[in-house]
Structures are given as structure tokens and as C-alpha cells.
Amino acid sequence: MHIVVIFINIGSYHAARLRAVYSACQQKGWSLTAIQATDNTLQHPWGYLEQEITFPLKTILPQASTAIYTEEQAAALLPSCLDNLQPDVVVIPGWGFSISRTALSWCQRHRIPTIVMSETKWDDEKRQWWKEKLKFWLYISKFDAALVGGEMHRDYLIKLGFPQERIFLGYDAVDNDYFAKQAQLARFDTAAARRRQPKIPARPYFIVVTRLLKRKNVYRLVEAFAIYRQQIGEAQAWDLAICGNGEEEAAIRNLILEKKLYNCVHLPGFINYQAIGDWYGLANAFVHPALQEPWGLVVNEACAAGLPIVSSRLVGASYELVKDNDNGLLFDPERTQEMTQALLTIHRMPPDVRNKMGKLSQKIVTKFSPQSFADGIFKAISTIKILN
């Protein structure tokens, strides 16, 4: 059995999942090849990845071979790559990318079973029923099985007509052990962590890890934080560290100046995979304020790092990883007052209660591990084999 798994660009998240699949394949005597459209990491600068790629990997358009990457270029070259690999099953990232549709078409022509990886849920955007049914008829219905993030993503496919018995969980996973270890090391020696990461705030802080886009709702979070700071008192208030960059950065910086928060709201920019563990380790709580987020793997990271989670109810991962008032707090991201109240509530909790929440976060996220990804793929393959 030769399994081919396709991603647009393989970063640390994908590498952890693929290592788990590769290990399981070796035990079974099967083969695995991962394909990435490009190794260009401008949008997601993952950091040093070579030591994480321990499985066979094909890159369709290496950065060194092309000045400008386009998805259409990669899609045009994919069929010959698949011709050479001769897979027995192909695992495909969604249905909206050109490369995904090309892979599905190739598999249809060669009668190769397919598994779609999806984290789409119904409330991600305003949907028109006829468009959804057309999309299902043209693409989704042609897949043999699906690997999804959680129950909301499974429900979306079922609502469209995909057979429930061919949908499996486990898609959205990170290397939990890595984040747990890195955060623990930072807590064990805070001075060393601060030497490694001198931009970490000196005061206690909330941490946000996200791209600075409108749908991520960071602007409103800063507004909520300003009110929290007034109510809790400047002397007692925690700081806010917003790790990431993006098109909203200028507007957020202007708001910080307007609200006179420049000494307590920190914008260190993008923090890479190798460094972010220190930031999680010294944080008091994690916040994800998004208006729209199919999943949000940073929630997995923060849970694995042992943090209480303060999250928008519209973040896909919150349905699975955040138990309201148990390991975190949920809020309506369009209500600034609710967001402020969540910040106040988590601040006012005794430290031992927050520690218990963090430990529960770690327990909950164990169900979403790289091994879960591998298990989901093998369950899907078993179903396909039965069907065939």
C-alpha cells in the first residue's frame, strides 16, 4: 500500500502528523510519500524544518526553481508527479485549491481512492444552499472518505450529504509533546527563557498568537483589553502580547497609541515554531478573539502548553478543546463587553485555579495528537478497502 498525502506547504504542524503516519506505515510494511506544492514559506515562515522532515517528501515547485510560486503552476505539474509515484490512495487538502481539484481529477481518471482533509464548518461564512449543493456534486461527493477536525466539520459534510460512516476525526493536530516540553522548560528556568526571548513582557501577560487580519478580531480585543485595564487597575493589570503580523498591524498600532497602551500591549511580530514555546510557558492565559476561524491550531498549541484558554465561540477548535468554565472561557467575539468580562474573570481567578485549568487543557488536547491524525487516515483506508 502506497499512501500519498498532499499539502500546499508543509510546516511543523504537517510534519508532526506525517511523521506519525510514516511510523505507522513502516510498522505495516506500507509506503508513504508526502507532496507539497511549494517550500516557499513567506506566508507561514515556519523556521528551521529540516530535522522535522523524516519522511519521503516531493516538492513540486521548490523555491529555488521559481521566482514566483502560483498554485496553478503546481497544479499543472501534479499529474506527472502522481504518474511517477503510482499511489494506492491519495489524501487531499480540501476541494477549493487548484491542486486539490487536479489531484481529485487524476484519481478519478485512474480509479485511485481519495480521502479529503477538511476543517470547513457551516458558520465559516454566509452560505447559499444551491451553491453548497453544487460544490458537493462537483467535488465533495467524489471523495471516498473524509478526515475532519471535529464534530462541527463532520456535521457540515453530513448536512451536504456525505455518508457519516465515511467521515473520521483527527485532522487538526499539533505535536502536543513538543509544546508541553518547551513550555515546561521555560517555566523551570524563566531567566533562561527571557534571555532566549528578550521581547517577552516583564509583567504577567495574556498571549495572542495570530495573523493580524480583520477576521482575527484583534482590534476589538485591544479595545476590550483597554476596558479590562481600567476596571482591574493599571497597577494590577496584566500586559497583552500579540504575536503575529499582517495587514491590520498599522490600525492596531494606532489604536494602542490612541488608548495609551504602548507600555502594556506588545507587538513582537511573528514568533517562529522554535521560539513560541517560551512565550506560551511564561504567559498566564491564551486568547483567541477571531470572528471566523475554521479551526485555529494555536488553540491546540496553547492547550498542550498548559494554559487556560479564553476564546471566541466561533473558533472551530473551541468546540472541541475549550470546556466553558472548566479549562477556559468562551465569549461572543462581536460583544466587546463579553470579551472584557472574560479577561477580568480569568485575571481574578486564584493562580491554583488557573493552573488546574491549564492541566485540564493538556488532558483535553491529548485526543488531538499526530497519532490521532494517523489513526484517522488508517480508519478511512480500512473503510475504503471494505467498500472496494
C-alpha positions as CSV (number, residue, x, y, z in Angstrom):
1,M,0.0,0.0,0.0
2,H,1.4,3.4,-1.1
3,I,-0.2,6.4,0.6
4,V,0.3,9.9,-0.9
5,V,-0.6,12.9,1.3
6,I,-0.7,16.3,-0.3
7,F,-0.3,19.7,1.4
8,I,0.1,23.1,-0.1
9,N,3.1,23.8,2.1
10,I,4.5,21.5,4.8
11,G,5.2,23.2,8.1
12,S,5.8,22.0,11.6
13,Y,2.1,21.0,12.1
14,H,2.0,18.9,9.0
15,A,5.4,17.4,9.6
16,A,4.4,16.1,13.0
17,R,1.3,14.5,11.6
18,L,3.2,13.0,8.7
19,R,5.9,11.5,11.0
20,A,3.1,9.7,12.8
21,V,1.7,8.3,9.5
22,Y,5.1,7.3,8.3
23,S,5.9,5.5,11.5
24,A,2.6,3.6,11.3
25,C,3.3,2.8,7.7
26,Q,6.7,1.4,8.5
27,Q,5.1,-1.0,11.1
28,K,2.6,-2.2,8.4
29,G,5.2,-2.5,5.7
30,W,3.4,0.3,3.7
31,S,4.9,3.3,1.9
32,L,4.2,7.0,2.4
33,T,5.1,9.9,0.2
34,A,4.2,13.5,1.1
35,I,3.8,16.1,-1.6
36,Q,3.9,19.8,-1.1
37,A,3.1,22.3,-3.8
38,T,5.9,24.6,-2.7
39,D,8.5,25.0,0.0
40,N,8.0,28.8,-0.2
41,T,7.2,29.8,3.4
42,L,6.6,33.6,3.0
43,Q,3.0,33.4,4.3
44,H,3.9,31.0,7.1
45,P,7.6,31.3,8.0
46,W,7.9,28.1,9.9
47,G,11.6,28.3,10.8
48,Y,14.1,25.5,10.5
49,L,12.3,22.4,9.3
50,E,15.0,20.0,8.0
51,Q,15.2,18.0,11.2
52,E,11.4,17.6,11.2
53,I,11.2,16.1,7.7
54,T,12.0,12.4,8.4
55,F,9.6,11.0,5.8
56,P,9.8,10.9,1.9
57,L,8.8,14.3,0.5
58,K,8.3,15.6,-3.0
59,T,8.2,19.4,-3.7
60,I,6.5,20.3,-6.9
61,L,7.9,23.8,-7.2
62,P,10.9,24.3,-5.0
63,Q,11.6,27.9,-4.1
64,A,15.0,27.8,-5.7
65,S,13.5,26.8,-9.0
66,T,10.9,29.5,-9.5
67,A,10.9,33.3,-8.7
68,I,7.1,33.4,-8.2
69,Y,5.0,30.5,-7.0
70,T,1.5,30.1,-8.3
71,E,-0.9,27.4,-7.3
72,E,-1.9,26.9,-10.9
73,Q,1.7,26.1,-11.8
74,A,1.9,23.5,-9.1
75,A,-1.4,22.0,-10.2
76,A,-0.2,21.7,-13.8
77,L,2.8,19.7,-12.7
78,L,1.0,17.5,-10.2
79,P,-0.3,14.8,-12.6
80,S,3.2,13.8,-13.8
81,C,4.3,13.6,-10.1
82,L,1.4,11.3,-9.3
83,D,2.1,9.3,-12.5
84,N,5.6,8.6,-11.2
85,L,4.5,7.7,-7.7
86,Q,1.6,5.4,-8.6
87,P,-0.2,5.8,-5.3
88,D,-2.8,3.3,-4.0
89,V,-4.7,6.1,-2.1
90,V,-4.3,9.9,-2.1
91,V,-5.1,12.2,0.8
92,I,-6.1,15.6,-0.4
93,P,-6.3,19.0,1.3
94,G,-9.9,20.2,0.8
95,W,-11.6,20.9,-2.5
96,G,-11.1,24.6,-3.1
97,F,-7.5,24.7,-4.2
98,S,-6.5,24.1,-7.8
99,I,-4.0,21.4,-6.7
100,S,-6.8,19.7,-4.7
101,R,-9.1,19.6,-7.7
102,T,-6.3,18.4,-10.0
103,A,-5.5,15.6,-7.6
104,L,-9.1,14.6,-7.4
105,S,-9.5,14.6,-11.1
106,W,-6.3,12.5,-11.6
107,C,-7.5,10.0,-9.0
108,Q,-11.0,9.8,-10.7
109,R,-9.3,9.0,-14.1
110,H,-7.0,6.4,-12.6
111,R,-9.7,5.0,-10.2
112,I,-7.5,5.7,-7.1
113,P,-9.4,6.1,-3.8
114,T,-9.2,9.5,-2.2
115,I,-9.5,10.9,1.3
116,V,-10.3,14.6,1.7
117,M,-8.9,16.6,4.7
118,S,-11.4,19.2,5.8
119,E,-11.9,21.8,8.5
120,T,-14.8,23.6,6.9
121,K,-17.9,24.2,9.1
122,W,-21.3,25.7,8.2
123,D,-20.8,29.1,10.1
124,D,-17.5,30.0,8.5
125,E,-19.3,32.3,6.1
126,K,-22.8,33.1,4.8
127,R,-23.8,30.2,2.6
128,Q,-26.3,29.7,-0.1
129,W,-27.8,26.3,-0.2
130,W,-27.7,25.9,-4.0
131,K,-24.0,26.8,-4.1
132,E,-23.3,24.3,-1.4
133,K,-25.1,21.5,-3.2
134,L,-23.3,22.4,-6.5
135,K,-20.0,22.2,-4.7
136,F,-20.9,18.9,-3.2
137,W,-22.0,17.4,-6.5
138,L,-18.9,18.7,-8.4
139,Y,-16.2,17.8,-5.8
140,I,-17.0,16.6,-2.3
141,S,-19.2,13.7,-3.3
142,K,-16.4,12.3,-5.4
143,F,-14.2,11.6,-2.4
144,D,-14.3,8.1,-0.9
145,A,-13.7,9.2,2.7
146,A,-13.1,12.3,4.8
147,L,-10.7,13.3,7.7
148,V,-12.0,16.3,9.6
149,G,-11.1,18.4,12.5
150,G,-14.1,17.9,14.8
151,E,-17.8,17.4,15.1
152,M,-18.8,20.7,13.6
153,H,-16.7,19.9,10.5
154,R,-18.3,16.4,10.3
155,D,-21.7,17.9,10.7
156,Y,-21.1,20.2,7.7
157,L,-20.2,17.3,5.4
158,I,-23.2,15.2,6.7
159,K,-25.5,18.2,6.0
160,L,-24.3,18.3,2.4
161,G,-25.0,14.5,2.0
162,F,-21.6,12.9,2.7
163,P,-22.0,9.5,4.4
164,Q,-21.4,9.8,8.1
165,E,-19.8,6.3,8.3
166,R,-17.0,7.5,6.0
167,I,-16.1,10.6,8.0
168,F,-13.3,10.3,10.6
169,L,-11.8,12.7,13.1
170,G,-8.1,13.6,13.7
171,Y,-7.2,16.2,11.0
172,D,-6.3,19.1,13.3
173,A,-3.4,18.1,15.5
174,V,0.0,19.5,16.5
175,D,2.9,18.0,18.3
176,N,1.5,18.2,21.8
177,D,4.6,16.8,23.5
178,Y,6.8,19.4,21.9
179,F,4.7,22.3,23.2
180,A,4.3,20.8,26.6
181,K,8.1,20.3,26.9
182,Q,9.0,23.7,25.6
183,A,6.6,25.5,27.9
184,Q,7.7,23.5,30.9
185,L,11.4,24.3,30.2
186,A,10.5,28.0,30.1
187,R,8.7,27.8,33.5
188,F,11.5,25.8,35.0
189,D,14.1,28.5,34.1
190,T,12.3,31.7,33.4
191,A,15.6,33.7,33.3
192,A,16.9,31.5,30.6
193,A,13.7,31.8,28.6
194,R,13.8,35.6,28.9
195,R,17.4,35.6,27.7
196,R,16.4,33.5,24.7
197,Q,13.4,35.7,24.1
198,P,14.2,39.2,25.3
199,K,10.9,40.7,24.0
200,I,8.8,38.6,26.4
201,P,7.0,41.1,28.7
202,A,8.4,41.5,32.2
203,R,4.9,41.6,33.7
204,P,2.3,38.8,33.7
205,Y,0.6,38.7,30.3
206,F,-2.2,37.4,28.1
207,I,-0.9,35.9,24.9
208,V,-2.4,36.0,21.4
209,V,-0.8,34.1,18.5
210,T,-2.4,35.0,15.2
211,R,-2.1,36.8,11.9
212,L,-3.3,40.4,12.1
213,L,-6.3,40.2,9.8
214,K,-9.7,41.7,10.2
215,R,-11.4,38.4,10.7
216,K,-9.0,37.6,13.6
217,N,-10.7,40.4,15.5
218,V,-7.5,41.6,17.3
219,Y,-8.5,45.3,17.1
220,R,-11.6,44.6,19.2
221,L,-9.6,42.6,21.6
222,V,-7.3,45.6,22.2
223,E,-10.5,47.7,22.8
224,A,-11.7,45.1,25.3
225,F,-8.2,45.0,26.9
226,A,-8.3,48.8,27.4
227,I,-11.6,48.5,29.4
228,Y,-10.2,45.5,31.3
229,R,-7.2,47.6,32.3
230,Q,-9.3,50.4,33.5
231,Q,-11.5,48.1,35.6
232,I,-8.8,46.0,37.1
233,G,-6.4,48.9,37.7
234,E,-3.2,49.7,35.9
235,A,-1.0,48.5,38.7
236,Q,-2.6,45.1,38.8
237,A,-3.5,44.6,35.2
238,W,-1.6,42.0,33.1
239,D,0.0,43.0,29.8
240,L,-1.1,41.8,26.4
241,A,1.4,40.1,24.0
242,I,0.1,39.9,20.4
243,C,2.4,37.6,18.4
244,G,2.0,37.9,14.7
245,N,1.9,40.3,11.8
246,G,-0.5,41.2,8.9
247,E,-2.5,43.9,7.2
248,E,-4.2,45.1,10.4
249,E,-1.0,45.9,12.2
250,A,-1.0,49.7,11.4
251,A,-4.6,50.1,12.6
252,I,-3.8,48.1,15.8
253,R,-0.7,50.2,16.5
254,N,-2.8,53.4,16.0
255,L,-5.4,52.1,18.5
256,I,-2.7,51.3,21.0
257,L,-1.4,54.9,20.8
258,E,-4.9,56.3,21.0
259,K,-5.7,54.2,24.1
260,K,-2.2,55.0,25.6
261,L,-1.5,51.2,25.9
262,Y,2.1,51.4,24.4
263,N,3.7,50.3,27.7
264,C,1.4,47.2,28.1
265,V,0.4,45.9,24.7
266,H,3.4,44.3,22.9
267,L,3.7,43.5,19.2
268,P,6.8,41.4,18.8
269,G,5.9,40.3,15.3
270,F,5.8,36.7,14.1
271,I,7.4,34.2,16.6
272,N,8.6,31.1,14.9
273,Y,7.9,27.5,15.9
274,Q,11.3,27.1,17.7
275,A,10.7,30.1,19.9
276,I,7.0,30.2,20.7
277,G,7.2,27.6,23.5
278,D,9.0,30.2,25.7
279,W,6.2,32.7,25.1
280,Y,3.5,30.2,26.0
281,G,5.4,29.0,29.0
282,L,5.6,32.4,30.7
283,A,2.1,33.5,29.8
284,N,-0.8,33.5,32.2
285,A,-3.6,32.8,29.7
286,F,-4.1,32.4,25.9
287,V,-6.7,34.5,24.0
288,H,-8.2,33.8,20.6
289,P,-10.7,36.5,19.6
290,A,-11.5,35.5,16.0
291,L,-14.8,36.3,14.2
292,Q,-14.2,33.5,11.8
293,E,-11.8,30.6,12.2
294,P,-12.4,27.1,10.8
295,W,-10.2,25.5,13.5
296,G,-7.2,27.5,14.9
297,L,-4.3,25.2,15.7
298,V,-2.8,27.8,18.0
299,V,-5.5,26.7,20.5
300,N,-4.0,23.2,20.3
301,E,-0.6,24.7,21.0
302,A,-1.8,26.7,24.0
303,C,-3.6,23.7,25.4
304,A,-0.6,21.5,25.1
305,A,1.5,24.2,26.7
306,G,-0.9,24.0,29.7
307,L,-2.7,27.4,29.5
308,P,-6.2,28.3,30.3
309,I,-8.0,29.3,27.1
310,V,-10.1,32.5,26.6
311,S,-11.7,32.0,23.2
312,S,-14.3,33.2,20.7
313,R,-17.2,30.8,20.3
314,L,-16.7,31.0,16.6
315,V,-13.2,29.4,16.7
316,G,-13.6,25.9,15.4
317,A,-11.2,24.4,17.9
318,S,-13.2,25.9,20.8
319,Y,-16.0,23.3,20.2
320,E,-13.6,20.5,20.9
321,L,-10.8,21.9,23.1
322,V,-12.5,24.5,25.3
323,K,-14.9,23.5,28.1
324,D,-16.5,26.7,29.3
325,N,-15.6,27.4,32.9
326,D,-13.5,24.2,33.1
327,N,-10.3,24.8,31.1
328,G,-11.3,28.2,29.8
329,L,-13.9,30.8,29.0
330,L,-15.9,31.4,25.8
331,F,-17.3,34.7,24.5
332,D,-19.2,36.2,21.7
333,P,-16.5,37.9,19.6
334,E,-18.8,40.7,18.4
335,R,-19.5,41.7,22.0
336,T,-16.6,43.7,23.4
337,Q,-18.2,43.7,26.9
338,E,-18.2,39.8,26.9
339,M,-14.6,39.8,25.9
340,T,-13.7,42.2,28.6
341,Q,-15.6,40.2,31.2
342,A,-13.7,37.0,30.2
343,L,-10.4,38.8,30.6
344,L,-11.5,40.1,34.0
345,T,-12.8,36.7,35.1
346,I,-9.6,34.8,34.2
347,H,-7.5,37.5,35.9
348,R,-9.4,37.3,39.2
349,M,-9.1,33.6,39.5
350,P,-6.6,32.3,42.1
351,P,-3.4,31.0,40.5
352,D,-4.1,27.5,41.6
353,V,-7.4,27.5,39.7
354,R,-5.8,28.8,36.5
355,N,-3.1,26.0,36.9
356,K,-5.8,23.4,37.2
357,M,-7.4,24.8,34.0
358,G,-4.1,24.6,32.2
359,K,-3.7,21.0,33.3
360,L,-7.2,20.2,32.0
361,S,-6.3,21.9,28.7
362,Q,-3.4,19.4,28.4
363,K,-5.6,16.5,29.2
364,I,-8.3,17.5,26.6
365,V,-5.8,18.1,23.8
366,T,-4.4,14.6,24.1
367,K,-7.3,13.4,22.0
368,F,-6.0,15.6,19.2
369,S,-2.5,14.3,18.6
370,P,-0.4,13.4,15.5
371,Q,-1.3,9.8,16.3
372,S,-5.0,10.7,16.0
373,F,-4.3,12.0,12.5
374,A,-2.6,8.8,11.6
375,D,-5.4,6.7,13.1
376,G,-8.0,8.7,11.2
377,I,-6.2,8.1,7.9
378,F,-5.9,4.3,8.6
379,K,-9.6,4.1,9.6
380,A,-10.5,5.9,6.4
381,I,-8.4,3.5,4.3
382,S,-10.0,0.5,6.1
383,T,-13.4,1.8,5.1
384,I,-12.3,2.4,1.5
385,K,-10.9,-1.2,1.3
386,I,-14.2,-2.6,2.6
387,L,-16.2,-0.5,0.1
388,N,-14.0,-1.7,-2.8
